[in-house]
Amino acid sequence: MNVFIIGIAGGVGRRVAEQLLAQGDQIGGLVRSSAKGEALARLGVSTTPGDLVAMSVEELADALRGANAIVFTAGAGGRDGPEATDQVDGDGPAKLAAAAKLAGVRRFVLVSVFPEAWRERRMNEDFEHYMVAKKHAESQLVLTDLDWVIVRPSALTNEPGTGRVDLGLAKKHEEITRDDVAATVVEVLRQPDVNRVILEVTAGSTPIAEAVAAMKAYRAS
Ligand SMILES: NC(=O)c1ccc[n+]([C@@H]2O[C@H](COP(=O)([O-])OP(=O)(O)OC[C@H]3O[C@@H](n4cnc5c(N)ncnc54)[C@H](OP(=O)(O)O)[C@@H]3O)[C@@H](O)[C@H]2O)c1
């Protein structure tokens, strides 16, 4: 596979890249800083310098051309205010989907978030804004005719992966390692019959390949 990753220098994105690379796949991705591009180059990943917000749809399409799948795991991370959250988390996936269409790339895996994340807590305004942006992004992607899969992970940790998850249409929001989210995304890429479905994933006991294979039964129109 030739996979283009938006958010490749991030926690989940770098792990997706490392796992695909270890399995012999080709990887590309967008990086905003040359230092991060150089660090990825040392791992054997060649990246394209660029910013999802600043680039036009046509420029993004040029960057994607030749890939046969896209992973969107970027996020503004609440660091640059609500406008960046809107531009990256909210509008980024639809912009990338438009670029994918232009570039003829059909497979699109979006890393999103549980809508039920921390509903039991009183979260601040920025978090609620982020949740609205993520939901907007999902709604835009499902309206496309691409071969999309949305993977909603529960709260992310940097503990070592277990190779096992609890994956399905509606799960309890708990925690999951970034390693296991990345492995789930990689397995979704490997199983094209898992398509046009929104999946929730959290820590669990089912081997990841098996958990993903069981999702072939579900498919939106
Ligand atoms: N944290 C959680 O508990 C949690 C839970 C569920 C879902 N999620 C979601 O899971 C996804 C992955 O999380 P993570 O922890 O891996 O995120 P992360 O480490 O913050 O990585 C996000 C990546 O997005 C990139 N990015 C941000 N703005 C960009 C832009 N304008 N153009 C191009 N790239 C841009 C960043 O680039 P730079 O490296 O240049 O900064 C970074 O590499 C995110 O979408 C997040 O919202 C997070």
The ligand as a MOL file (V3000), in Angstrom:
LIG
                    3D

  0  0  0     0  0            999 V3000
M  V30 BEGIN CTAB
M  V30 COUNTS 48 52 0 0 0
M  V30 BEGIN ATOM
M  V30 1 N -5.9690 13.0660 22.9890 0
M  V30 2 C -6.9650 12.1940 23.0960 0
M  V30 3 O -7.2140 11.5970 24.1610 0
M  V30 4 C -7.8360 11.9290 21.8910 0
M  V30 5 C -8.9270 11.0790 22.0450 0
M  V30 6 C -9.6760 10.7320 20.9070 0
M  V30 7 C -9.3400 11.2540 19.6770 0
M  V30 8 N -8.2730 12.1110 19.5460 0 CHG=1
M  V30 9 C -7.9290 12.5840 18.1820 0
M  V30 10 O -6.9890 11.6560 17.6830 0
M  V30 11 C -6.1910 12.2860 16.6670 0
M  V30 12 C -4.7110 11.9720 16.9210 0
M  V30 13 O -4.3440 12.4120 18.2070 0
M  V30 14 P -2.7820 12.5850 18.5600 0
M  V30 15 O -2.6780 12.5630 20.0220 0
M  V30 16 O -1.9940 11.7060 17.6980 0 CHG=-1
M  V30 17 O -2.5860 14.1020 18.0640 0
M  V30 18 P -1.2350 14.9690 18.0410 0
M  V30 19 O -0.0990 14.2130 18.6080 0
M  V30 20 O -1.5980 16.3020 18.6150 0
M  V30 21 O -0.9570 15.1160 16.4700 0
M  V30 22 C -1.7270 15.9200 15.6780 0
M  V30 23 C -0.9780 16.1560 14.3960 0
M  V30 24 O -1.7650 17.0210 13.5570 0
M  V30 25 C -0.8610 17.8680 12.9000 0
M  V30 26 N -1.4850 19.1120 12.4460 0
M  V30 27 C -2.1180 20.0290 13.2070 0
M  V30 28 N -2.4780 21.0700 12.4390 0
M  V30 29 C -2.0650 20.7870 11.1760 0
M  V30 30 C -2.1230 21.4730 9.9480 0
M  V30 31 N -2.7060 22.6820 9.8480 0
M  V30 32 N -1.5840 20.9170 8.8450 0
M  V30 33 C -0.9990 19.6970 8.9300 0
M  V30 34 N -0.8980 18.9780 10.0660 0
M  V30 35 C -1.4290 19.5340 11.1790 0
M  V30 36 C 0.2100 18.1660 13.9270 0
M  V30 37 O 1.3340 18.6620 13.2390 0
M  V30 38 P 2.6280 19.2310 14.0010 0
M  V30 39 O 3.4010 17.9710 14.3180 0
M  V30 40 O 3.2650 20.0970 13.0060 0
M  V30 41 O 2.1400 19.9490 15.2210 0
M  V30 42 C 0.3970 16.8170 14.5720 0
M  V30 43 O 1.3640 16.0810 13.8890 0
M  V30 44 C -6.5230 13.7580 16.7150 0
M  V30 45 O -7.4100 14.0460 15.6570 0
M  V30 46 C -7.2540 13.9150 18.0480 0
M  V30 47 O -8.2120 14.9540 18.0020 0
M  V30 48 C -7.5150 12.4410 20.6260 0
M  V30 END ATOM
M  V30 BEGIN BOND
M  V30 1 1 1 2
M  V30 2 2 2 3
M  V30 3 1 2 4
M  V30 4 1 4 5
M  V30 5 2 4 48
M  V30 6 2 5 6
M  V30 7 1 6 7
M  V30 8 2 7 8
M  V30 9 1 8 9
M  V30 10 1 8 48
M  V30 11 1 9 10
M  V30 12 1 9 46
M  V30 13 1 10 11
M  V30 14 1 11 12
M  V30 15 1 11 44
M  V30 16 1 12 13
M  V30 17 1 13 14
M  V30 18 2 14 15
M  V30 19 1 14 16
M  V30 20 1 14 17
M  V30 21 1 17 18
M  V30 22 2 18 19
M  V30 23 1 18 20
M  V30 24 1 18 21
M  V30 25 1 21 22
M  V30 26 1 22 23
M  V30 27 1 23 24
M  V30 28 1 23 42
M  V30 29 1 24 25
M  V30 30 1 25 26
M  V30 31 1 25 36
M  V30 32 1 26 27
M  V30 33 1 26 35
M  V30 34 2 27 28
M  V30 35 1 28 29
M  V30 36 1 29 30
M  V30 37 2 29 35
M  V30 38 1 30 31
M  V30 39 2 30 32
M  V30 40 1 32 33
M  V30 41 2 33 34
M  V30 42 1 34 35
M  V30 43 1 36 37
M  V30 44 1 36 42
M  V30 45 1 37 38
M  V30 46 2 38 39
M  V30 47 1 38 40
M  V30 48 1 38 41
M  V30 49 1 42 43
M  V30 50 1 44 45
M  V30 51 1 44 46
M  V30 52 1 46 47
M  V30 END BOND
M  V30 END CTAB
M  END
